[in-house]
Amino acid sequence: MHTKADGEMFNEATRLTAALWETSRKIQGYNSDPKMISIMLYRRLHSHQRAFAVLYNEHLNIDADNAVRGTLEAAICIAANFHQEGGIWHQLRLDAIKTLIGQITMFKDMGLKDLEIEAERQRREFMKGLPEGSKGEQLKMDGLAAIGQVPDLYRWYRQISAVSTHVSGMSILRGVVPGGSPDVPDPITTLTRRLYPFWQLGAVILASRLHASMIEDDASEIVAADLVRRLDERSAELWPE
């Protein structure tokens, strides 16, 4: 983070995710309940927040970037689940079915009968209530971001995927510097270490505000809303239009 105040804001967000998770883990309900879906997604976001802090401080930059991408995915899904009536249980089921169909074929080709049977059992479980023969459908971040009204999170997700987390020309060659000298800073990594913590923070506090509202944790929602306000003010200072 740029300043000590920025670092403290990040630490406040980390404490917020921990408090929200402690509240969330005590709630019970059916998997199809939007509140429970939000809890399952928030567990991942809380984990990514802790992982990013460790990896970033250890200068494990590619791994830290991967944690940001995971956070963005979780935040986009939390937003979609919040704004879509009935949540995203249906989309998650269809995605699971598509994955399981691929696994069934793979296990069959490999002669792993036990795993094939288990994958088929899981497929049938997710198929309950759906037309027989449904092939499923992969989750699409752009569609979920549109439902969740978070276009910025999707733009960040696309950027970080191309520059950092996918094996691409950009992600591999980002460390190439003039003359190949190890003493010359990698400009892409220098930039991402300045920018990505704010993307991480933005995704975490936005998702935390929505999740707090979903589980009716009014105190955490107030804290998250204040963090959103402060981050907006800080972003305007750093990147004025």
C-alpha positions as CSV (number, residue, x, y, z in Angstrom):
1,M,0.0,0.0,0.0
2,H,1.2,3.6,-0.6
3,T,1.0,5.0,2.9
4,K,0.7,3.8,6.5
5,A,-3.0,4.9,6.4
6,D,-3.6,2.8,3.3
7,G,-2.1,-0.2,5.2
8,E,-4.3,0.4,8.2
9,M,-7.4,0.5,5.9
10,F,-6.3,-2.8,4.5
11,N,-5.9,-4.2,8.0
12,E,-9.3,-3.0,9.0
13,A,-10.8,-4.8,6.0
14,T,-9.0,-8.0,7.1
15,R,-10.5,-7.7,10.6
16,L,-13.9,-7.1,9.0
17,T,-13.7,-10.2,7.0
18,A,-12.7,-12.2,10.1
19,A,-15.6,-10.8,12.1
20,L,-18.0,-11.4,9.2
21,W,-16.8,-15.0,8.8
22,E,-17.2,-15.7,12.5
23,T,-20.9,-14.6,12.3
24,S,-21.4,-16.4,9.0
25,R,-20.1,-19.8,10.1
26,K,-22.8,-20.0,12.8
27,I,-25.7,-19.6,10.4
28,Q,-27.5,-22.8,9.1
29,G,-29.8,-23.3,6.2
30,Y,-30.3,-25.1,2.9
31,N,-27.6,-24.9,0.1
32,S,-30.1,-23.3,-2.2
33,D,-30.8,-20.4,0.1
34,P,-29.1,-17.2,-1.2
35,K,-27.9,-16.5,2.3
36,M,-26.0,-19.9,2.4
37,I,-24.6,-19.4,-1.1
38,S,-23.3,-16.0,0.0
39,I,-21.7,-17.7,3.1
40,M,-20.0,-20.3,0.9
41,L,-18.6,-17.6,-1.4
42,Y,-17.5,-15.4,1.5
43,R,-15.5,-18.3,3.0
44,R,-13.4,-18.2,-0.2
45,L,-13.1,-14.4,-0.2
46,H,-12.0,-14.4,3.5
47,S,-9.4,-17.0,2.7
48,H,-8.1,-15.1,-0.3
49,Q,-7.8,-11.9,1.7
50,R,-5.6,-13.6,4.3
51,A,-3.5,-15.3,1.6
52,F,-2.9,-12.1,-0.3
53,A,-1.6,-10.3,2.8
54,V,1.0,-13.1,3.4
55,L,2.0,-13.5,-0.2
56,Y,2.3,-9.8,-1.0
57,N,4.4,-9.1,2.1
58,E,6.7,-12.0,1.1
59,H,7.0,-10.5,-2.5
60,L,5.6,-13.7,-4.0
61,N,4.0,-11.5,-6.6
62,I,2.5,-14.0,-9.0
63,D,0.9,-15.9,-6.2
64,A,-0.4,-12.7,-4.6
65,D,-1.9,-11.7,-8.0
66,N,-3.6,-15.1,-8.1
67,A,-5.2,-14.4,-4.7
68,V,-6.5,-11.1,-6.1
69,R,-8.1,-12.9,-9.1
70,G,-9.7,-15.4,-6.7
71,T,-11.0,-12.5,-4.6
72,L,-12.5,-10.8,-7.7
73,E,-14.2,-14.0,-8.8
74,A,-15.7,-14.5,-5.3
75,A,-16.8,-10.8,-5.1
76,I,-18.4,-10.9,-8.5
77,C,-20.4,-14.0,-7.5
78,I,-21.4,-12.5,-4.1
79,A,-22.7,-9.4,-5.9
80,A,-24.6,-11.5,-8.5
81,N,-26.1,-13.7,-5.7
82,F,-27.1,-10.5,-3.8
83,H,-28.8,-8.8,-6.7
84,Q,-30.4,-11.8,-8.5
85,E,-33.8,-12.9,-7.1
86,G,-33.3,-16.4,-5.6
87,G,-29.5,-16.1,-5.8
88,I,-27.2,-18.0,-8.2
89,W,-27.9,-21.5,-7.0
90,H,-29.2,-22.5,-10.4
91,Q,-26.1,-21.2,-12.2
92,L,-23.8,-23.0,-9.7
93,R,-25.7,-26.3,-10.3
94,L,-25.4,-26.0,-14.1
95,D,-21.7,-25.3,-13.8
96,A,-21.2,-28.3,-11.5
97,I,-23.1,-30.5,-13.9
98,K,-20.9,-29.4,-16.8
99,T,-17.7,-30.1,-14.9
100,L,-19.0,-33.5,-13.7
101,I,-19.9,-34.6,-17.2
102,G,-16.3,-33.9,-18.2
103,Q,-15.0,-35.8,-15.2
104,I,-17.2,-38.8,-15.9
105,T,-15.7,-39.1,-19.4
106,M,-12.2,-38.7,-18.2
107,F,-12.5,-41.3,-15.4
108,K,-14.2,-43.7,-17.8
109,D,-11.3,-43.3,-20.3
110,M,-8.8,-43.8,-17.5
111,G,-10.5,-47.0,-16.3
112,L,-11.2,-45.4,-12.8
113,K,-14.6,-47.0,-12.3
114,D,-15.0,-46.0,-8.6
115,L,-14.4,-42.3,-9.5
116,E,-16.7,-42.5,-12.5
117,I,-19.5,-43.9,-10.4
118,E,-19.1,-41.2,-7.7
119,A,-19.0,-38.4,-10.3
120,E,-22.2,-39.8,-11.9
121,R,-23.8,-39.9,-8.5
122,Q,-23.0,-36.3,-7.9
123,R,-24.3,-35.4,-11.4
124,R,-27.6,-37.0,-10.7
125,E,-27.9,-35.2,-7.4
126,F,-27.4,-31.8,-9.1
127,M,-29.8,-32.8,-11.9
128,K,-32.8,-33.2,-9.6
129,G,-35.5,-30.9,-10.9
130,L,-33.8,-30.2,-14.2
131,P,-34.7,-31.7,-17.7
132,E,-33.1,-35.1,-18.2
133,G,-30.0,-34.7,-20.5
134,S,-29.1,-31.2,-19.4
135,K,-25.5,-30.6,-20.3
136,G,-24.9,-27.8,-17.8
137,E,-23.4,-24.4,-18.5
138,Q,-20.1,-22.9,-17.4
139,L,-20.2,-19.9,-15.1
140,K,-19.4,-16.7,-17.0
141,M,-17.9,-13.9,-15.1
142,D,-19.1,-11.2,-17.5
143,G,-22.7,-12.3,-17.1
144,L,-22.4,-12.5,-13.3
145,A,-20.8,-9.1,-13.1
146,A,-23.6,-7.6,-15.2
147,I,-26.2,-9.2,-12.8
148,G,-24.2,-8.0,-9.8
149,Q,-23.8,-4.5,-11.2
150,V,-20.0,-4.6,-10.7
151,P,-18.4,-3.7,-14.1
152,D,-15.2,-2.4,-12.5
153,L,-14.6,-5.8,-10.8
154,Y,-15.0,-7.5,-14.1
155,R,-12.5,-5.1,-15.8
156,W,-10.0,-5.7,-13.1
157,Y,-10.6,-9.5,-13.4
158,R,-9.9,-9.4,-17.2
159,Q,-6.8,-7.3,-16.6
160,I,-5.2,-9.4,-13.9
161,S,-6.0,-12.6,-15.9
162,A,-4.1,-11.3,-18.9
163,V,-1.1,-9.7,-17.2
164,S,-0.5,-12.0,-14.2
165,T,-2.4,-15.2,-13.6
166,H,-2.7,-16.9,-16.9
167,V,0.3,-18.4,-18.7
168,S,0.5,-15.8,-21.4
169,G,3.2,-13.9,-23.2
170,M,2.5,-10.9,-21.0
171,S,2.7,-12.8,-17.7
172,I,5.9,-14.7,-18.7
173,L,7.7,-11.8,-20.2
174,R,6.7,-9.2,-17.6
175,G,10.1,-9.8,-15.9
176,V,12.1,-9.1,-19.0
177,V,14.0,-5.8,-18.4
178,P,16.4,-3.8,-20.7
179,G,19.7,-5.5,-20.8
180,G,18.5,-8.4,-18.7
181,S,20.1,-6.9,-15.6
182,P,18.8,-8.2,-12.3
183,D,19.3,-4.7,-10.9
184,V,16.8,-3.1,-13.2
185,P,13.2,-3.1,-11.7
186,D,10.5,-4.9,-13.5
187,P,8.1,-2.1,-14.4
188,I,5.0,-4.3,-14.7
189,T,5.6,-5.9,-11.2
190,T,6.3,-2.4,-9.8
191,L,3.0,-1.2,-11.2
192,T,1.0,-4.2,-10.1
193,R,2.4,-4.1,-6.5
194,R,1.1,-0.5,-6.3
195,L,-2.3,-1.1,-8.0
196,Y,-3.5,-4.6,-7.1
197,P,-3.7,-4.1,-3.3
198,F,-6.3,-1.4,-4.0
199,W,-8.2,-3.8,-6.3
200,Q,-8.0,-6.4,-3.6
201,L,-9.3,-4.0,-1.0
202,G,-12.1,-2.7,-3.3
203,A,-13.4,-6.2,-4.0
204,V,-13.2,-7.2,-0.4
205,I,-15.0,-4.3,1.1
206,L,-17.7,-4.2,-1.6
207,A,-18.4,-7.9,-1.2
208,S,-18.3,-7.5,2.6
209,R,-21.0,-4.8,2.5
210,L,-23.3,-6.9,0.3
211,H,-22.6,-10.1,2.4
212,A,-23.2,-8.3,5.7
213,S,-26.6,-7.1,4.3
214,M,-27.4,-10.6,3.1
215,I,-26.9,-12.1,6.5
216,E,-28.3,-9.1,8.3
217,D,-25.2,-8.1,10.2
218,D,-25.9,-4.4,10.6
219,A,-22.8,-3.5,12.5
220,S,-20.5,-5.1,9.8
221,E,-22.5,-3.4,7.1
222,I,-21.8,0.0,8.6
223,V,-18.1,-0.7,8.9
224,A,-17.9,-1.9,5.3
225,A,-19.9,1.1,4.0
226,D,-17.4,3.4,5.8
227,L,-14.5,1.6,4.2
228,V,-16.1,1.9,0.8
229,R,-16.4,5.7,1.3
230,R,-12.8,6.0,2.5
231,L,-11.5,3.9,-0.4
232,D,-13.4,6.0,-2.9
233,E,-11.9,9.2,-1.4
234,R,-8.4,7.7,-1.5
235,S,-8.8,6.5,-5.1
236,A,-9.9,10.0,-6.2
237,E,-6.7,11.3,-4.7
238,L,-4.4,8.7,-6.3
239,W,-6.2,8.6,-9.7
240,P,-8.0,11.9,-10.3
241,E,-10.2,11.9,-13.4
